Each structure stands twice: as structure tokens, then as C-alpha cells.
Amino acid sequence: MKNSAPQPKESRALLRFEVICHIKTLQQEGRPLAECVRAAASRPWPGENGRYFAARTLETWW
């Protein structure tokens, strides 16, 4: 089986999936959706050196 780097579309889709899963986890802790989206927007994605996304952008992914 060949391991290759994900294509740009696949990378974006995986990033969106990660953000959505993070938001859902925060919701399961009992937080309101707006707070969850703001929390996700306040951190870099996918890691320390990642990009920040506006809450409005994350809302469109939801």
C-alpha cells in the first residue's frame, strides 16, 4: 500500500472534520454552541503553528 501526502482538498476536508469534532466535544461537555465556536476560533489549527479561523468561517463549516 502506498502512503502519500494528502491532496489539498483532502487536507482541507480533514482539517474541517477535526474542527467539527472539537466543537462537538465541547458541546458534549454542556457548553453552548456559540461558546464552542468561539473557543475553536481562538486556537490555531491543526496545531501550534497552524492557522486561526474566524468564528464566522467555522460557522459555515458547521
C-alpha positions in Angstrom: 0.0 0.0 0.0 1.3 3.4 -1.0 1.5 6.2 1.7 1.3 9.5 0.0 0.7 13.0 1.3 -3.0 14.0 1.2 -4.1 16.2 -1.7 -5.1 19.8 -0.8 -8.8 19.0 -0.9 -8.3 16.0 1.4 -6.2 18.1 3.7 -8.9 20.8 4.0 -11.6 18.2 4.5 -9.6 16.5 7.3 -9.0 19.9 8.9 -12.7 20.7 8.8 -13.5 17.3 10.3 -11.1 17.9 13.1 -12.5 21.3 13.9 -16.1 20.0 13.8 -15.2 17.1 16.1 -13.6 19.5 18.5 -16.7 21.7 18.6 -18.9 18.6 19.1 -16.7 17.5 22.0 -17.1 20.9 23.6 -20.9 20.8 23.1 -21.0 17.4 24.8 -19.4 19.0 27.8 -22.5 21.1 28.1 -21.2 24.4 26.5 -23.5 26.5 24.3 -22.7 26.2 20.5 -21.7 29.9 20.3 -19.1 29.4 23.0 -17.8 26.3 21.4 -17.3 28.0 18.1 -15.5 31.0 19.8 -13.3 28.5 21.6 -12.4 26.8 18.4 -11.7 30.1 16.7 -9.3 31.1 19.5 -6.8 28.4 18.8 -4.5 27.6 15.8 -5.4 24.7 13.6 -4.2 22.0 13.3 -1.5 22.7 15.9 0.7 25.3 17.5 2.0 26.6 14.1 -1.4 26.3 12.4 -3.8 28.9 11.1 -6.5 30.7 13.0 -10.0 30.8 11.6 -12.7 33.4 12.3 -15.8 32.1 14.2 -17.8 33.1 11.2 -15.8 30.8 9.0 -16.2 28.0 11.4 -19.9 28.5 11.4 -20.1 27.9 7.7 -18.3 24.6 8.2 -20.9 23.5 10.8 
